[in-house]
Amino acid sequence: CSLAAVRHPLGSATTGYAKLKSNHKNQFTSDRARIENGGHVTLQHREEFDYVHNQGMSFAEFLKRYRSRIYNNWFLIGEAELEYVIRFEHLQEGFSEVLNRVGATEMGPLSHVNPTKQKSQNFSEYYNAEVRELAMTCYGPFMQKWGYDFPSEWTEYKVPRLARWQFNALLRAGNIAAKFGALDPNHPIIAAAKRAADRITAKRA
């Protein structure tokens, strides 16, 4: 059964920031966690950690410097080929449904084993008026595709038409790349397509 998970991108961004700020499980200072040692922490992660954790970069500054591009979850490329997409907000229900579909017996509820410390669940505490328009541009097309809503108080902002066009072009490019990369987001072809897309769609603050 091929499946993936989708998550509200506003929450995903704040989680990423909170992990950097708190040095979640000391992963950003662990030699074992570095990608050159077989871990997952890249040089880019370490740069972001230095600015956020060591130099006190605010979330607004972080968003403008490191997340100012059209967002897409590259683990969802070629989603038409996936048999099921679980929503993170309903993880238990989605997981149970997948098990039911494949005829597997559920042994018990999922455990929450990796909670992020120092993270508020209130988007308004992170996305102040300074970055809401940026967030609407970068995350809006993805949110519209997957049925996520912006906070009700953001009524003065709209998702720009150009951002929607860029996102759709990004989807098409990703689907083409996925045919060569077997839906692997780390495949060199897909990684190259992602870097090119990031350069093209970056919104300079």
C-alpha positions as CSV (number, residue, x, y, z in Angstrom):
1,C,0.0,0.0,0.0
2,S,1.6,3.3,-1.1
3,L,0.7,6.2,1.1
4,A,1.9,9.6,2.4
5,A,0.9,12.1,5.0
6,V,-0.1,15.7,4.5
7,R,0.1,18.4,7.2
8,H,-1.1,22.0,7.5
9,P,2.0,23.9,6.2
10,L,1.6,26.9,8.6
11,G,1.9,24.4,11.5
12,S,4.8,22.6,9.8
13,A,6.7,25.8,9.5
14,T,6.2,26.7,13.1
15,T,7.2,23.2,14.2
16,G,10.4,23.5,12.2
17,Y,11.3,26.8,13.8
18,A,10.5,25.5,17.3
19,K,12.8,22.5,16.8
20,L,15.6,24.8,15.7
21,K,15.0,27.2,18.6
22,S,15.0,24.4,21.2
23,N,17.7,22.2,19.5
24,H,15.1,19.4,19.6
25,K,16.8,16.3,21.1
26,N,20.1,18.0,20.5
27,Q,19.9,16.9,16.9
28,F,21.5,20.0,15.5
29,T,24.6,19.8,17.6
30,S,25.0,16.0,17.4
31,D,27.8,14.8,15.1
32,R,25.9,11.5,14.6
33,A,22.9,13.4,13.3
34,R,24.9,15.1,10.5
35,I,24.1,13.9,7.0
36,E,27.7,13.2,6.2
37,N,27.7,10.7,9.2
38,G,24.5,9.0,8.1
39,G,22.1,11.3,9.8
40,H,19.6,13.8,8.5
41,V,20.9,17.2,9.6
42,T,22.3,19.0,6.5
43,L,24.5,22.0,6.2
44,Q,21.4,24.1,5.5
45,H,19.9,22.8,8.8
46,R,23.0,23.8,10.7
47,E,23.0,27.3,9.2
48,E,19.3,27.8,10.1
49,F,20.1,26.5,13.6
50,D,22.9,29.0,14.1
51,Y,20.6,31.9,13.1
52,V,17.6,30.8,15.1
53,H,19.1,29.2,18.2
54,N,22.5,31.0,18.6
55,Q,21.6,34.4,17.2
56,G,18.0,34.6,18.3
57,M,16.4,35.0,14.9
58,S,12.6,35.6,15.2
59,F,10.0,33.5,13.4
60,A,9.2,36.4,11.0
61,E,12.9,36.8,10.1
62,F,13.2,33.0,9.7
63,L,10.2,32.9,7.4
64,K,11.5,35.7,5.2
65,R,15.0,34.4,5.0
66,Y,14.4,30.6,4.7
67,R,10.8,30.0,3.7
68,S,10.1,32.7,1.1
69,R,9.2,30.4,-1.8
70,I,6.2,28.6,-3.1
71,Y,5.7,25.7,-0.8
72,N,5.0,22.1,-1.8
73,N,5.5,18.9,0.1
74,W,7.8,16.9,-2.2
75,F,6.9,13.7,-0.4
76,L,3.5,14.1,-2.1
77,I,4.8,14.4,-5.7
78,G,2.9,12.0,-7.9
79,E,0.1,11.8,-5.4
80,A,-2.2,10.5,-8.0
81,E,-0.2,7.2,-7.9
82,L,-0.6,7.0,-4.1
83,E,-3.3,4.7,-2.7
84,Y,-3.9,6.8,0.4
85,V,-2.9,10.2,1.9
86,I,-3.2,10.5,5.7
87,R,-3.9,13.9,7.2
88,F,-1.6,14.6,10.1
89,E,-4.4,16.3,11.9
90,H,-6.3,13.0,11.9
91,L,-3.4,10.7,12.0
92,Q,-4.9,8.0,14.1
93,E,-8.1,7.8,12.1
94,G,-6.1,7.7,8.8
95,F,-3.8,5.0,10.1
96,S,-6.7,2.9,11.2
97,E,-8.3,3.3,7.8
98,V,-5.2,2.2,6.0
99,L,-4.9,-0.9,8.2
100,N,-8.5,-1.7,7.5
101,R,-8.0,-1.4,3.8
102,V,-5.1,-3.8,3.7
103,G,-6.7,-6.2,6.1
104,A,-4.2,-5.8,8.9
105,T,-5.1,-6.0,12.6
106,E,-4.5,-2.8,14.7
107,M,-2.5,-3.6,17.8
108,G,-3.3,-0.4,19.6
109,P,-3.4,3.4,19.2
110,L,-0.5,5.4,17.9
111,S,1.9,6.9,20.4
112,H,3.0,10.5,20.3
113,V,6.8,10.0,20.8
114,N,8.3,13.1,19.3
115,P,6.5,16.1,20.6
116,T,8.0,19.5,19.9
117,K,8.9,21.6,22.9
118,Q,8.3,25.4,23.2
119,K,5.7,25.4,20.5
120,S,2.4,27.3,20.7
121,Q,-0.6,25.9,18.8
122,N,-1.8,29.5,18.1
123,F,-0.7,30.6,14.6
124,S,-1.3,34.2,15.5
125,E,1.6,34.1,17.9
126,Y,4.0,33.4,15.0
127,Y,2.4,34.9,11.9
128,N,2.2,38.6,12.7
129,A,1.0,41.2,10.3
130,E,4.6,41.5,9.0
131,V,4.6,38.1,7.4
132,R,1.0,37.2,6.7
133,E,1.0,38.3,3.1
134,L,4.2,36.4,2.5
135,A,2.7,33.3,4.1
136,M,-0.5,33.7,2.0
137,T,1.7,33.8,-1.1
138,C,4.0,30.9,-0.3
139,Y,1.6,28.5,1.4
140,G,-1.7,29.6,-0.1
141,P,-1.7,27.4,-3.2
142,F,-0.8,24.3,-1.4
143,M,-3.4,25.0,1.3
144,Q,-6.1,25.5,-1.4
145,K,-5.2,22.2,-3.1
146,W,-5.4,20.2,0.2
147,G,-8.4,22.0,1.7
148,Y,-6.7,23.9,4.5
149,D,-8.0,27.3,5.7
150,F,-6.1,30.4,6.8
151,P,-7.0,31.9,10.1
152,S,-10.2,33.8,9.9
153,E,-8.6,37.2,10.8
154,W,-6.5,37.1,7.6
155,T,-9.4,38.4,5.5
156,E,-7.4,41.3,4.0
157,Y,-5.0,38.9,2.2
158,K,-5.6,36.9,-0.9
159,V,-3.6,34.1,-2.6
160,P,-2.0,35.9,-5.7
161,R,-2.8,34.5,-9.1
162,L,0.9,34.3,-10.0
163,A,1.5,32.1,-6.9
164,R,-1.2,29.7,-8.0
165,W,0.3,29.6,-11.5
166,Q,3.8,28.9,-10.1
167,F,2.4,26.2,-7.8
168,N,0.6,24.4,-10.6
169,A,3.7,24.6,-12.8
170,L,5.7,23.1,-9.8
171,L,3.2,20.3,-9.6
172,R,3.5,19.4,-13.2
173,A,7.3,19.5,-13.0
174,G,7.2,17.3,-9.9
175,N,4.9,14.8,-11.5
176,I,7.2,14.5,-14.5
177,A,10.3,14.2,-12.3
178,A,8.5,11.5,-10.2
179,K,8.2,9.3,-13.3
180,F,12.0,9.1,-13.5
181,G,12.6,9.1,-9.7
182,A,10.1,6.4,-8.7
183,L,8.4,8.9,-6.3
184,D,11.7,9.2,-4.4
185,P,12.1,12.9,-3.2
186,N,15.8,12.3,-2.7
187,H,16.4,11.1,-6.3
188,P,18.9,13.4,-8.0
189,I,16.5,14.3,-10.8
190,I,13.8,15.3,-8.3
191,A,16.3,17.1,-6.1
192,A,17.5,19.1,-9.1
193,A,14.0,20.0,-10.1
194,K,13.2,21.1,-6.5
195,R,16.3,23.4,-6.4
196,A,15.3,24.9,-9.7
197,A,11.8,25.5,-8.5
198,D,12.9,27.1,-5.3
199,R,15.1,29.5,-7.2
200,I,12.3,30.4,-9.7
201,T,9.5,30.8,-7.1
202,A,11.5,32.5,-4.3
203,K,9.8,35.7,-3.1
204,R,12.4,38.2,-2.0
205,A,11.4,40.2,1.1
